[in-house]
C-alpha cells in the first residue's frame, strides 16, 4: 500500500503547530496503525529527521494511551482503539489525516501527544473505595444479581482513552466520569461512599474545564469499549440524590 499522511506536528505546548505531509510506501495491510507509524518514524530517523511523537503503551486495547484523531474520528473508522486498527481498513492511495485530541483540558505536549492527567485528577477525587470491604472470601459472600454485576463490569471496561471527549463538540467528559461512578455505585462495596464520590468527581470534572453533555450520543458512538450513555443518566441521578441529601442536612443545621 502507498499512503499520503497529513500529520499534525507541534514542537511544544506553546509553539504553533501545523500539518506536514508524508508519502508512505510499502505499507502492509496487516500492520496495525501504530506499526505503520513506527515504520514511518524509522524512515524519518534514517533521513536525519525528527520522528513523529505519539502515545502508546500496551498495544492491546487496554491502556487507552494510543489516542489519535484519524480522518475526523477518534481512533479512526472503526469502533476500536488505534492500536487495534489495521491498515486494511484503509484504501491503497488514500490520504489519512492524523491529529491529536482537540480539547482544552487535554493540552498538546508535542505532535500527537496530549496531557490527559485531567482524567487522573478526576479519578483521584473519588474513583476508589476506601472503606474496609474485608478479604476476598468476605467479598465473595455478598450476593450480587447478575444484571447488576454485568452493568458494573460493562462500566468498568472504560480505559480512559478520552475518545468520548474528542468526539463531543463540547469536549464533555460525562461518559468517562459516569462510567467510573457507575462501576462503584452499582456494587455494595461502593455504596457507603457513593454520595461523596459523585460530588467530588463531578466537581473535579468541572474544575478541569470539560464542557456540558450535548445529548448527541457521539461519545457512545465512538467509545472503543461501547460504554452506554445510560451511565450518564445514572450519574445524573446519583449527583442529584447526593446534592439533595447535602441540602437536607445543611437545612437542618447538620454537616460541617
DOBALO-226109 format. One record per residue (C-alpha): x, y, z; residue in one letter. Coordinates in steps of 0.2 Angstrom, whole numbers, padded with zeros to 4 digits, always signed. Layout:
residues N
XYZa/...
//
This chain:
residues 256
+0000+0000+0000x/+0005+0018-0003x/-0002+0031+0008x/-0002+0050+0010x/-0001+0055+0028x/-0005+0073+0034x/+0001+0073+0052x/+0000+0087+0065x/+0017+0092+0070x/+0020+0104+0085x/+0036+0106+0094x/+0029+0111+0111x/+0013+0116+0121x/+0016+0135+0117x/+0023+0133+0099x/+0012+0135+0084x/+0008+0118+0075x/+0003+0113+0058x/+0001+0098+0046x/+0015+0091+0037x/+0013+0079+0023x/+0022+0062+0021x/+0022+0049+0007x/+0022+0032+0015x/+0026+0017+0004x/+0027-0001+0006x/+0013-0001+0020x/+0007-0019+0024x/-0012-0020+0026x/-0008-0032+0040x/+0001-0018+0050x/-0008-0010+0065x/-0010+0009+0063x/+0004+0011+0076x/+0016-0001+0067x/+0013+0010+0052x/+0019+0025+0062x/+0034+0015+0068x/+0039+0011+0051x/+0037+0030+0046x/+0047+0035+0061x/+0061+0023+0056x/+0062+0031+0039x/+0062+0048+0046x/+0076+0044+0058x/+0086+0037+0044x/+0084+0053+0034x/+0090+0063+0050x/+0073+0070+0053x/+0064+0070+0070x/+0051+0056+0072x/+0033+0059+0075x/+0029+0059+0093x/+0013+0049+0098x/+0007+0040+0114x/+0007+0021+0116x/+0010+0008+0129x/+0001-0009+0129x/-0004-0010+0111x/-0018-0022+0116x/-0033-0010+0118x/-0031-0010+0137x/-0021+0005+0142x/-0030+0019+0132x/-0014+0028+0128x/-0015+0027+0109x/-0027+0041+0107x/-0026+0048+0089x/-0039+0058+0079x/-0039+0049+0062x/-0049+0056+0047x/-0060+0066+0058x/-0064+0052+0070x/-0057+0047+0087x/-0047+0031+0084x/-0051+0031+0066x/-0065+0022+0055x/-0069+0008+0067x/-0075+0007+0084x/-0059+0001+0092x/-0043+0008+0099x/-0030+0015+0087x/-0018+0001+0092x/-0031-0012+0086x/-0035-0003+0070x/-0026-0011+0055x/-0021-0003+0039x/-0033-0015+0029x/-0046-0003+0035x/-0039+0010+0023x/-0038+0010+0004x/-0022+0010-0006x/-0018+0028-0011x/-0029+0035+0002x/-0024+0051+0011x/-0025+0049+0030x/-0026+0065+0042x/-0019+0062+0059x/-0022+0074+0073x/-0021+0074+0092x/-0036+0075+0104x/-0043+0093+0102x/-0049+0098+0119x/-0044+0112+0131x/-0042+0100+0146x/-0030+0090+0135x/-0016+0102+0130x/-0004+0096+0117x/+0013+0091+0124x/+0021+0088+0107x/+0015+0082+0090x/+0001+0070+0093x/+0004+0068+0112x/-0008+0076+0124x/-0008+0078+0143x/-0023+0068+0149x/-0019+0070+0168x/-0036+0079+0170x/-0043+0061+0170x/-0031+0056+0183x/-0036+0070+0194x/-0055+0066+0192x/-0051+0048+0197x/-0041+0053+0212x/-0055+0064+0218x/-0066+0050+0221x/-0064+0035+0209x/-0060+0022+0223x/-0066+0013+0238x/-0058+0017+0254x/-0070+0008+0266x/-0065-0009+0273x/-0073-0022+0262x/-0065-0037+0270x/-0054-0050+0262x/-0058-0060+0246x/-0069-0073+0255x/-0079-0059+0263x/-0082-0051+0246x/-0087-0067+0238x/-0101-0070+0251x/-0110-0054+0246x/-0124-0059+0234x/-0125-0048+0218x/-0138-0050+0205x/-0130-0055+0188x/-0139-0040+0179x/-0131-0028+0192x/-0114-0036+0191x/-0114-0036+0172x/-0119-0017+0172x/-0104-0014+0184x/-0092-0024+0173x/-0098-0015+0157x/-0094+0002+0166x/-0078-0004+0172x/-0072-0008+0154x/-0068+0011+0152x/-0050+0013+0148x/-0049+0032+0150x/-0043+0035+0132x/-0053+0051+0130x/-0062+0047+0114x/-0078+0052+0122x/-0071+0070+0125x/-0063+0071+0107x/-0080+0066+0099x/-0090+0078+0109x/-0092+0096+0102x/-0092+0102+0120x/-0077+0092+0125x/-0088+0084+0138x/-0081+0070+0150x/-0098+0064+0156x/-0096+0047+0149x/-0079+0044+0157x/-0085+0051+0174x/-0102+0042+0173x/-0093+0025+0169x/-0081+0027+0184x/-0095+0032+0196x/-0107+0018+0190x/-0094+0004+0192x/-0094+0008+0211x/-0111+0014+0214x/-0119-0002+0207x/-0109-0013+0219x/-0112-0015+0238x/-0094-0011+0242x/-0095+0006+0234x/-0112+0011+0241x/-0106+0018+0258x/-0096+0032+0249x/-0107+0035+0234x/-0113+0052+0238x/-0096+0059+0242x/-0089+0051+0227x/-0100+0058+0214x/-0100+0076+0222x/-0081+0076+0222x/-0079+0068+0204x/-0091+0080+0196x/-0083+0095+0205x/-0066+0090+0199x/-0073+0087+0181x/-0080+0105+0181x/-0064+0112+0188x/-0054+0104+0174x/-0064+0114+0161x/-0074+0100+0152x/-0090+0105+0144x/-0108+0100+0147x/-0116+0085+0139x/-0123+0089+0122x/-0135+0074+0122x/-0129+0069+0104x/-0123+0052+0110x/-0107+0055+0099x/-0097+0049+0114x/-0106+0032+0114x/-0104+0030+0095x/-0085+0032+0096x/-0081+0024+0113x/-0070+0009+0108x/-0077-0001+0123x/-0095+0003+0118x/-0100+0011+0135x/-0118+0016+0135x/-0125+0034+0139x/-0136+0025+0151x/-0122+0028+0163x/-0124+0047+0161x/-0142+0045+0166x/-0136+0036+0182x/-0123+0049+0185x/-0136+0062+0185x/-0147+0053+0197x/-0133+0049+0209x/-0127+0068+0208x/-0145+0075+0211x/-0148+0062+0225x/-0131+0067+0233x/-0135+0086+0232x/-0152+0084+0239x/-0145+0074+0253x/-0132+0088+0257x/-0145+0101+0255x/-0157+0092+0268x/-0143+0090+0280x/-0137+0108+0278x/-0155+0115+0280x/-0157+0105+0297x/-0141+0113+0303x/-0130+0097+0301x/-0114+0094+0291x/-0098+0103+0294x/
//
